[in-house]
């Protein structure tokens, strides 16, 4: 019985902590990040565009970079999502190729 209670408590805490990494919403999107894309360092390099991350109550841009391609994957760039609560950034990610 004690084991079941400990398991339920641990599961509940895990779910609560996992839900803390949600999206942050802002009324207006930040100004577009202005950058100059450097030349690719080697043939076949994949450009990973700028990303936004939450820092001190606002979105901050992180510059883009070149990456090696991943076999059987493609990169989906990040984008702004607009919903009833405002704007939130959806991070880019590597996805299995179709």
N, CA, C and O atoms as a Tinker XYZ file with bonds, in Angstrom:
   392  protein
     1  N      0.817000   -1.189000    0.000000    73     2
     2  CA     0.000000    0.000000    0.000000    64     1     3
     3  C      0.865000    1.259000    0.000000    63     2     4     5
     4  O      0.579000    2.232000   -0.697000    81     3
     5  N      1.945000    1.211000    0.813000    73     3     6
     6  CA     2.857000    2.344000    0.879000    64     5     7
     7  C      3.536000    2.581000   -0.470000    63     6     8     9
     8  O      3.745000    3.726000   -0.872000    81     7
     9  N      3.877000    1.506000   -1.159000    73     7    10
    10  CA     4.519000    1.604000   -2.464000    64     9    11
    11  C      3.594000    2.269000   -3.476000    63    10    12    13
    12  O      4.041000    3.083000   -4.284000    81    11
    13  N      2.317000    1.931000   -3.437000    73    11    14
    14  CA     1.352000    2.517000   -4.370000    64    13    15
    15  C      1.215000    4.014000   -4.105000    63    14    16    17
    16  O      1.168000    4.805000   -5.048000    81    15
    17  N      1.151000    4.409000   -2.845000    73    15    18
    18  CA     1.034000    5.825000   -2.506000    64    17    19
    19  C      2.263000    6.605000   -2.966000    63    18    20    21
    20  O      2.142000    7.702000   -3.510000    81    19
    21  N      3.449000    6.029000   -2.744000    73    19    22
    22  CA     4.674000    6.690000   -3.200000    64    21    23
    23  C      4.714000    6.798000   -4.717000    63    22    24    25
    24  O      5.140000    7.820000   -5.255000    81    23
    25  N      4.274000    5.757000   -5.410000    73    23    26
    26  CA     4.234000    5.792000   -6.863000    64    25    27
    27  C      3.275000    6.873000   -7.354000    63    26    28    29
    28  O      3.614000    7.628000   -8.266000    81    27
    29  N      2.091000    6.956000   -6.767000    73    27    30
    30  CA     1.115000    7.974000   -7.160000    64    29    31
    31  C      1.631000    9.385000   -6.882000    63    30    32    33
    32  O      1.433000   10.289000   -7.693000    81    31
    33  N      2.285000    9.573000   -5.752000    73    31    34
    34  CA     2.855000   10.871000   -5.423000    64    33    35
    35  C      3.950000   11.262000   -6.412000    63    34    36    37
    36  O      3.987000   12.399000   -6.883000    81    35
    37  N      4.831000   10.333000   -6.722000    73    35    38
    38  CA     5.909000   10.601000   -7.681000    64    37    39
    39  C      5.347000   10.896000   -9.063000    63    38    40    41
    40  O      5.845000   11.787000   -9.751000    81    39
    41  N      4.324000   10.170000   -9.479000    73    39    42
    42  CA     3.707000   10.398000  -10.787000    64    41    43
    43  C      3.059000   11.765000  -10.857000    63    42    44    45
    44  O      3.190000   12.468000  -11.859000    81    43
    45  N      2.369000   12.141000   -9.812000    73    43    46
    46  CA     1.718000   13.452000   -9.768000    64    45    47
    47  C      2.748000   14.579000   -9.826000    63    46    48    49
    48  O      2.569000   15.545000  -10.569000    81    47
    49  N      3.812000   14.461000   -9.056000    73    47    50
    50  CA     4.863000   15.476000   -9.077000    64    49    51
    51  C      5.520000   15.574000  -10.444000    63    50    52    53
    52  O      5.819000   16.671000  -10.913000    81    51
    53  N      5.742000   14.449000  -11.077000    73    51    54
    54  CA     6.343000   14.438000  -12.409000    64    53    55
    55  C      5.453000   15.162000  -13.404000    63    54    56    57
    56  O      5.941000   15.962000  -14.202000    81    55
    57  N      4.162000   14.894000  -13.367000    73    55    58
    58  CA     3.236000   15.557000  -14.291000    64    57    59
    59  C      3.160000   17.057000  -14.028000    63    58    60    61
    60  O      3.098000   17.849000  -14.969000    81    59
    61  N      3.164000   17.444000  -12.779000    73    59    62
    62  CA     3.116000   18.868000  -12.454000    64    61    63
    63  C      4.364000   19.596000  -12.921000    63    62    64    65
    64  O      4.273000   20.690000  -13.479000    81    63
    65  N      5.513000   19.007000  -12.700000    73    63    66
    66  CA     6.755000   19.641000  -13.121000    64    65    67
    67  C      6.905000   19.652000  -14.635000    63    66    68    69
    68  O      7.464000   20.597000  -15.191000    81    67
    69  N      6.425000   18.642000  -15.296000    73    67    70
    70  CA     6.512000   18.593000  -16.760000    64    69    71
    71  C      5.649000   19.667000  -17.391000    63    70    72    73
    72  O      5.980000   20.166000  -18.466000    81    71
    73  N      4.554000   20.034000  -16.752000    73    71    74
    74  CA     3.659000   21.040000  -17.319000    64    73    75
    75  C      4.186000   22.454000  -17.116000    63    74    76    77
    76  O      3.618000   23.396000  -17.669000    81    75
    77  N      5.242000   22.633000  -16.347000    73    75    78
    78  CA     5.779000   23.969000  -16.090000    64    77    79
    79  C      6.534000   24.533000  -17.289000    63    78    80    81
    80  O      6.788000   25.737000  -17.321000    81    79
    81  N      6.897000   23.731000  -18.257000    73    79    82
    82  CA     7.671000   24.189000  -19.403000    64    81    83
    83  C      6.810000   24.644000  -20.549000    63    82    84    85
    84  O      7.187000   24.445000  -21.704000    81    83
    85  N      5.671000   25.244000  -20.285000    73    83    86
    86  CA     4.720000   25.641000  -21.318000    64    85    87
    87  C      5.164000   26.859000  -22.105000    63    86    88    89
    88  O      6.288000   27.339000  -21.960000    81    87
    89  N      4.265000   27.345000  -22.936000    73    87    90
    90  CA     4.530000   28.501000  -23.774000    64    89    91
    91  C      4.354000   29.794000  -22.991000    63    90    92    93
    92  O      3.596000   29.857000  -22.023000    81    91
    93  N      5.067000   30.816000  -23.429000    73    91    94
    94  CA     4.912000   32.154000  -22.881000    64    93    95
    95  C      4.224000   32.992000  -23.946000    63    94    96    97
    96  O      4.554000   32.896000  -25.128000    81    95
    97  N      3.274000   33.809000  -23.533000    73    95    98
    98  CA     2.501000   34.607000  -24.476000    64    97    99
    99  C      2.816000   36.087000  -24.298000    63    98   100   101
   100  O      3.026000   36.564000  -23.183000    81    99
   101  N      2.844000   36.803000  -25.419000    73    99   102
   102  CA     3.028000   38.250000  -25.418000    64   101   103
   103  C      1.950000   38.871000  -26.290000    63   102   104   105
   104  O      1.449000   38.234000  -27.217000    81   103
   105  N      1.593000   40.126000  -25.992000    73   103   106
   106  CA     0.564000   40.811000  -26.768000    64   105   107
   107  C      1.051000   41.112000  -28.180000    63   106   108   109
   108  O      0.284000   41.008000  -29.137000    81   107
   109  N      2.321000   41.485000  -28.314000    73   107   110
   110  CA     2.892000   41.788000  -29.633000    64   109   111
   111  C      4.193000   41.018000  -29.811000    63   110   112   113
   112  O      4.979000   40.861000  -28.877000    81   111
   113  N      4.394000   40.545000  -31.030000    73   111   114
   114  CA     5.651000   39.855000  -31.331000    64   113   115
   115  C      6.795000   40.856000  -31.313000    63   114   116   117
   116  O      6.593000   42.027000  -31.633000    81   115
   117  N      7.998000   40.413000  -30.943000    73   115   118
   118  CA     9.146000   41.320000  -31.009000    64   117   119
   119  C      9.441000   41.685000  -32.465000    63   118   120   121
   120  O      9.021000   40.992000  -33.392000    81   119
   121  N     10.163000   42.772000  -32.643000    73   119   122
   122  CA    10.568000   43.174000  -33.995000    64   121   123
   123  C     11.363000   42.030000  -34.629000    63   122   124   125
   124  O     12.069000   41.309000  -33.924000    81   123
   125  N     11.257000   41.856000  -35.942000    73   123   126
   126  CA    12.013000   40.776000  -36.591000    64   125   127
   127  C     13.515000   40.909000  -36.327000    63   126   128   129
   128  O     14.067000   42.010000  -36.311000    81   127
   129  N     14.146000   39.780000  -36.124000    73   127   130
   130  CA    15.583000   39.743000  -35.884000    64   129   131
   131  C     16.290000   39.972000  -37.213000    63   130   132   133
   132  O     16.089000   39.219000  -38.165000    81   131
   133  N     17.112000   41.003000  -37.277000    73   131   134
   134  CA    17.823000   41.341000  -38.512000    64   133   135
   135  C     19.217000   40.721000  -38.446000    63   134   136   137
   136  O     19.950000   40.904000  -37.474000    81   135
   137  N     19.565000   39.984000  -39.501000    73   135   138
   138  CA    20.860000   39.322000  -39.516000    64   137   139
   139  C     21.319000   39.136000  -40.951000    63   138   140   141
   140  O     20.527000   39.230000  -41.889000    81   139
   141  N     22.584000   38.878000  -41.107000    73   139   142
   142  CA    23.158000   38.520000  -42.401000    64   141   143
   143  C     23.607000   37.079000  -42.294000    63   142   144   145
   144  O     24.447000   36.733000  -41.463000    81   143
   145  N     23.033000   36.237000  -43.151000    73   143   146
   146  CA    23.397000   34.825000  -43.107000    64   145   147
   147  C     24.793000   34.660000  -43.700000    63   146   148   149
   148  O     25.020000   35.049000  -44.846000    81   147
   149  N     25.727000   34.094000  -42.946000    73   147   150
   150  CA    27.067000   33.885000  -43.491000    64   149   151
   151  C     27.061000   32.780000  -44.550000    63   150   152   153
   152  O     26.119000   31.993000  -44.639000    81   151
   153  N     28.108000   32.740000  -45.331000    73   151   154
   154  CA    28.238000   31.699000  -46.350000    64   153   155
   155  C     28.330000   30.337000  -45.673000    63   154   156   157
   156  O     28.881000   30.224000  -44.578000    81   155
   157  N     27.792000   29.300000  -46.319000    73   155   158
   158  CA    27.881000   27.966000  -45.707000    64   157   159
   159  C     29.337000   27.521000  -45.553000    63   158   160   161
   160  O     30.158000   27.763000  -46.437000    81   159
   161  N     29.653000   26.878000  -44.443000    73   159   162
   162  CA    31.031000   26.463000  -44.194000    64   161   163
   163  C     31.461000   25.250000  -45.024000    63   162   164   165
   164  O     32.656000   24.999000  -45.185000    81   163
   165  N     30.488000   24.502000  -45.549000    73   163   166
   166  CA    30.790000   23.324000  -46.361000    64   165   167
   167  C     29.557000   22.996000  -47.197000    63   166   168   169
   168  O     28.457000   23.457000  -46.894000    81   167
   169  N     29.738000   22.213000  -48.231000    73   167   170
   170  CA    28.625000   21.837000  -49.100000    64   169   171
   171  C     27.609000   20.996000  -48.333000    63   170   172   173
   172  O     27.979000   20.106000  -47.568000    81   171
   173  N     26.350000   21.280000  -48.538000    73   171   174
   174  CA    25.294000   20.500000  -47.903000    64   173   175
   175  C     24.904000   20.969000  -46.513000    63   174   176   177
   176  O     24.039000   20.361000  -45.882000    81   175
   177  N     25.527000   22.049000  -46.013000    73   175   178
   178  CA    25.187000   22.551000  -44.682000    64   177   179
   179  C     23.742000   23.050000  -44.664000    63   178   180   181
   180  O     23.253000   23.574000  -45.665000    81   179
   181  N     23.068000   22.892000  -43.544000    73   179   182
   182  CA    21.676000   23.301000  -43.360000    64   181   183
   183  C     21.638000   24.536000  -42.463000    63   182   184   185
   184  O     22.234000   24.550000  -41.386000    81   183
   185  N     20.926000   25.580000  -42.920000    73   183   186
   186  CA    20.808000   26.788000  -42.114000    64   185   187
   187  C     19.686000   26.626000  -41.099000    63   186   188   189
   188  O     18.546000   26.337000  -41.462000    81   187
   189  N     20.013000   26.812000  -39.841000    73   187   190
   190  CA    19.038000   26.810000  -38.754000    64   189   191
   191  C     18.830000   28.273000  -38.400000    63   190   192   193
   192  O     19.709000   28.905000  -37.814000    81   191
   193  N     17.683000   28.804000  -38.749000    73   191   194
   194  CA    17.405000   30.229000  -38.587000    64   193   195
   195  C     17.348000   30.672000  -37.140000    63   194   196   197
   196  O     17.390000   29.846000  -36.228000    81   195
   197  N     17.252000   31.975000  -36.930000    73   195   198
   198  CA    17.178000   32.499000  -35.566000    64   197   199
   199  C     16.005000   31.903000  -34.793000    63   198   200   201
   200  O     14.953000   31.616000  -35.363000    81   199
   201  N     16.196000   31.726000  -33.523000    73   199   202
   202  CA    15.158000   31.206000  -32.627000    64   201   203
   203  C     14.942000   32.235000  -31.521000    63   202   204   205
   204  O     15.825000   33.044000  -31.233000    81   203
   205  N     13.786000   32.199000  -30.918000    73   203   206
   206  CA    13.486000   33.068000  -29.785000    64   205   207
   207  C     13.395000   32.217000  -28.526000    63   206   208   209
   208  O     12.929000   31.079000  -28.566000    81   207
   209  N     13.837000   32.772000  -27.428000    73   207   210
   210  CA    13.702000   32.094000  -26.143000    64   209   211
   211  C     13.252000   33.109000  -25.104000    63   210   212   213
   212  O     13.466000   34.311000  -25.265000    81   211
   213  N     12.632000   32.625000  -24.044000    73   211   214
   214  CA    12.075000   33.472000  -23.008000    64   213   215
   215  C     13.142000   33.797000  -21.987000    63   214   216   217
   216  O     13.786000   32.900000  -21.442000    81   215
   217  N     13.332000   35.093000  -21.724000    73   215   218
   218  CA    14.345000   35.512000  -20.764000    64   217   219
   219  C     13.885000   36.798000  -20.078000    63   218   220   221
   220  O     13.625000   37.800000  -20.744000    81   219
   221  N     13.786000   36.771000  -18.764000    73   219   222
   222  CA    13.422000   37.950000  -17.966000    64   221   223
   223  C     12.122000   38.604000  -18.433000    63   222   224   225
   224  O     12.040000   39.829000  -18.533000    81   223
   225  N     11.119000   37.795000  -18.715000    73   223   226
   226  CA     9.802000   38.328000  -19.050000    64   225   227
   227  C      9.611000   38.785000  -20.475000    63   226   228   229
   228  O      8.657000   39.505000  -20.768000    81   227
   229  N     10.508000   38.381000  -21.380000    73   227   230
   230  CA    10.355000   38.761000  -22.792000    64   229   231
   231  C     11.067000   37.750000  -23.680000    63   230   232   233
   232  O     11.913000   36.979000  -23.227000    81   231
   233  N     10.701000   37.774000  -24.955000    73   231   234
   234  CA    11.369000   36.919000  -25.928000    64   233   235
   235  C     12.632000   37.606000  -26.422000    63   234   236   237
   236  O     12.627000   38.799000  -26.726000    81   235
   237  N     13.712000   36.839000  -26.498000    73   235   238
   238  CA    15.002000   37.332000  -26.972000    64   237   239
   239  C     15.430000   36.449000  -28.135000    63   238   240   241
   240  O     15.278000   35.229000  -28.083000    81   239
   241  N     15.968000   37.070000  -29.191000    73   239   242
   242  CA    16.388000   36.314000  -30.371000    64   241   243
   243  C     17.770000   35.715000  -30.162000    63   242   244   245
   244  O     18.658000   36.341000  -29.583000    81   243
   245  N     17.931000   34.500000  -30.642000    73   243   246
   246  CA    19.226000   33.808000  -30.655000    64   245   247
   247  C     19.606000   33.665000  -32.128000    63   246   248   249
   248  O     18.804000   33.159000  -32.912000    81   247
   249  N     20.802000   34.094000  -32.526000    73   247   250
   250  CA    21.180000   34.050000  -33.935000    64   249   251
   251  C     21.126000   32.643000  -34.530000    63   250   252   253
   252  O     21.217000   31.645000  -33.816000    81   251
   253  N     20.978000   32.590000  -35.836000    73   251   254
   254  CA    20.981000   31.309000  -36.541000    64   253   255
   255  C     22.388000   30.761000  -36.683000    63   254   256   257
   256  O     23.367000   31.414000  -36.323000    81   255
   257  N     22.472000   29.541000  -37.218000    73   255   258
   258  CA    23.772000   28.889000  -37.388000    64   257   259
   259  C     23.655000   27.797000  -38.456000    63   258   260   261
   260  O     22.556000   27.375000  -38.815000    81   259
   261  N     24.789000   27.360000  -38.943000    73   259   262
   262  CA    24.837000   26.260000  -39.905000    64   261   263
   263  C     24.967000   24.939000  -39.155000    63   262   264   265
   264  O     25.636000   24.863000  -38.124000    81   263
   265  N     24.327000   23.907000  -39.676000    73   263   266
   266  CA    24.365000   22.596000  -39.036000    64   265   267
   267  C     24.578000   21.515000  -40.085000    63   266   268   269
   268  O     24.298000   21.707000  -41.268000    81   267
   269  N     25.070000   20.395000  -39.631000    73   267   270
   270  CA    25.193000   19.243000  -40.529000    64   269   271
   271  C     23.815000   18.627000  -40.717000    63   270   272   273
   272  O     23.031000   18.560000  -39.770000    81   271
   273  N     23.512000   18.177000  -41.926000    73   271   274
   274  CA    22.222000   17.507000  -42.123000    64   273   275
   275  C     22.161000   16.205000  -41.333000    63   274   276   277
   276  O     23.183000   15.560000  -41.102000    81   275
   277  N     20.972000   15.831000  -40.928000    73   275   278
   278  CA    20.771000   14.573000  -40.210000    64   277   279
   279  C     20.117000   13.594000  -41.164000    63   278   280   281
   280  O     19.078000   13.903000  -41.747000    81   279
   281  N     20.699000   12.427000  -41.334000    73   279   282
   282  CA    20.120000   11.453000  -42.258000    64   281   283
   283  C     18.667000   11.128000  -41.906000    63   282   284   285
   284  O     18.340000   10.885000  -40.745000    81   283
   285  N     17.810000   11.127000  -42.911000    73   283   286
   286  CA    16.387000   10.803000  -42.774000    64   285   287
   287  C     15.605000   11.804000  -41.922000    63   286   288   289
   288  O     14.532000   11.476000  -41.417000    81   287
   289  N     16.128000   13.012000  -41.760000    73   287   290
   290  CA    15.433000   14.063000  -41.026000    64   289   291
   291  C     15.439000   15.349000  -41.842000    63   290   292   293
   292  O     16.318000   15.561000  -42.677000    81   291
   293  N     14.463000   16.194000  -41.595000    73   291   294
   294  CA    14.447000   17.532000  -42.181000    64   293   295
   295  C     14.189000   18.515000  -41.052000    63   294   296   297
   296  O     13.604000   18.168000  -40.027000    81   295
   297  N     14.632000   19.735000  -41.255000    73   295   298
   298  CA    14.473000   20.741000  -40.212000    64   297   299
   299  C     13.248000   21.596000  -40.492000    63   298   300   301
   300  O     13.103000   22.145000  -41.584000    81   299
   301  N     12.370000   21.707000  -39.507000    73   299   302
   302  CA    11.215000   22.595000  -39.617000    64   301   303
   303  C     11.540000   23.838000  -38.805000    63   302   304   305
   304  O     11.730000   23.746000  -37.592000    81   303
   305  N     11.609000   25.017000  -39.461000    73   303   306
   306  CA    11.979000   26.223000  -38.724000    64   305   307
   307  C     10.920000   26.635000  -37.709000    63   306   308   309
   308  O      9.753000   26.260000  -37.822000    81   307
   309  N     11.342000   27.409000  -36.718000    73   307   310
   310  CA    10.420000   27.927000  -35.713000    64   309   311
   311  C      9.488000   28.961000  -36.320000    63   310   312   313
   312  O      9.747000   29.486000  -37.403000    81   311
   313  N      8.411000   29.246000  -35.618000    73   311   314
   314  CA     7.430000   30.220000  -36.118000    64   313   315
   315  C      6.627000   30.795000  -34.963000    63   314   316   317
   316  O      6.575000   30.224000  -33.874000    81   315
   317  N      6.008000   31.922000  -35.222000    73   315   318
   318  CA     5.138000   32.557000  -34.242000    64   317   319
   319  C      3.741000   31.997000  -34.376000    63   318   320   321
   320  O      3.196000   31.907000  -35.476000    81   319
   321  N      3.172000   31.623000  -33.257000    73   319   322
   322  CA     1.804000   31.117000  -33.225000    64   321   323
   323  C      0.936000   32.191000  -32.585000    63   322   324   325
   324  O      1.260000   32.703000  -31.513000    81   323
   325  N     -0.167000   32.532000  -33.245000    73   323   326
   326  CA    -1.075000   33.532000  -32.689000    64   325   327
   327  C     -2.350000   32.845000  -32.247000    63   326   328   329
   328  O     -3.006000   32.166000  -33.037000    81   327
   329  N     -2.698000   33.022000  -30.995000    73   327   330
   330  CA    -3.909000   32.419000  -30.449000    64   329   331
   331  C     -4.678000   33.429000  -29.620000    63   330   332   333
   332  O     -4.359000   34.618000  -29.620000    81   331
   333  N     -5.673000   32.962000  -28.928000    73   331   334
   334  CA    -6.524000   33.849000  -28.141000    64   333   335
   335  C     -5.769000   34.509000  -26.980000    63   334   336   337
   336  O     -6.175000   35.569000  -26.503000    81   335
   337  N     -4.684000   33.893000  -26.530000    73   335   338
   338  CA    -3.911000   34.450000  -25.403000    64   337   339
   339  C     -2.785000   35.378000  -25.868000    63   338   340   341
   340  O     -2.143000   36.025000  -25.041000    81   339
   341  N     -2.541000   35.450000  -27.170000    73   339   342
   342  CA    -1.491000   36.305000  -27.706000    64   341   343
   343  C     -0.564000   35.514000  -28.613000    63   342   344   345
   344  O     -0.956000   34.501000  -29.192000    81   343
   345  N      0.661000   35.984000  -28.729000    73   343   346
   346  CA     1.671000   35.362000  -29.588000    64   345   347
   347  C      2.616000   34.514000  -28.743000    63   346   348   349
   348  O      2.997000   34.903000  -27.639000    81   347
   349  N      2.986000   33.363000  -29.269000    73   347   350
   350  CA     3.986000   32.522000  -28.612000    64   349   351
   351  C      4.893000   31.930000  -29.678000    63   350   352   353
   352  O      4.467000   31.701000  -30.810000    81   351
   353  N      6.130000   31.686000  -29.315000    73   351   354
   354  CA     7.116000   31.135000  -30.234000    64   353   355
   355  C      7.089000   29.611000  -30.166000    63   354   356   357
   356  O      7.106000   29.023000  -29.084000    81   355
   357  N      7.046000   28.982000  -31.341000    73   355   358
   358  CA     7.130000   27.522000  -31.443000    64   357   359
   359  C      8.510000   27.222000  -31.993000    63   358   360   361
   360  O      8.835000   27.609000  -33.115000    81   359
   361  N      9.319000   26.534000  -31.209000    73   359   362
   362  CA    10.705000   26.271000  -31.596000    64   361   363
   363  C     10.805000   25.378000  -32.831000    63   362   364   365
   364  O      9.970000   24.503000  -33.061000    81   363
   365  N     11.835000   25.624000  -33.601000    73   363   366
   366  CA    12.121000   24.762000  -34.732000    64   365   367
   367  C     12.633000   23.412000  -34.235000    63   366   368   369
   368  O     13.109000   23.290000  -33.106000    81   367
   369  N     12.528000   22.404000  -35.096000    73   367   370
   370  CA    12.942000   21.067000  -34.654000    64   369   371
   371  C     13.236000   20.177000  -35.853000    63   370   372   373
   372  O     12.714000   20.385000  -36.948000    81   371
   373  N     14.076000   19.192000  -35.621000    73   371   374
   374  CA    14.334000   18.166000  -36.614000    64   373   375
   375  C     13.174000   17.174000  -36.582000    63   374   376   377
   376  O     12.768000   16.721000  -35.511000    81   375
   377  N     12.643000   16.837000  -37.757000    73   375   378
   378  CA    11.516000   15.918000  -37.870000    64   377   379
   379  C     11.907000   14.785000  -38.820000    63   378   380   381
   380  O     12.673000   15.001000  -39.759000    81   379
   381  N     11.388000   13.587000  -38.581000    73   379   382
   382  CA    11.646000   12.496000  -39.521000    64   381   383
   383  C     11.149000   12.880000  -40.923000    63   382   384   385
   384  O     10.050000   13.413000  -41.077000    81   383
   385  N     11.964000   12.605000  -41.927000    73   383   386
   386  CA    11.581000   12.926000  -43.309000    64   385   387
   387  C     10.439000   12.019000  -43.743000    63   386   388   389
   388  O     10.333000   10.870000  -43.312000    81   387
   389  N      9.613000   12.549000  -44.583000    73   387   390
   390  CA     8.466000   11.777000  -45.074000    64   389   391
   391  C      8.732000   11.198000  -46.427000    63   390   392
   392  O      7.872000   10.519000  -46.988000    81   391
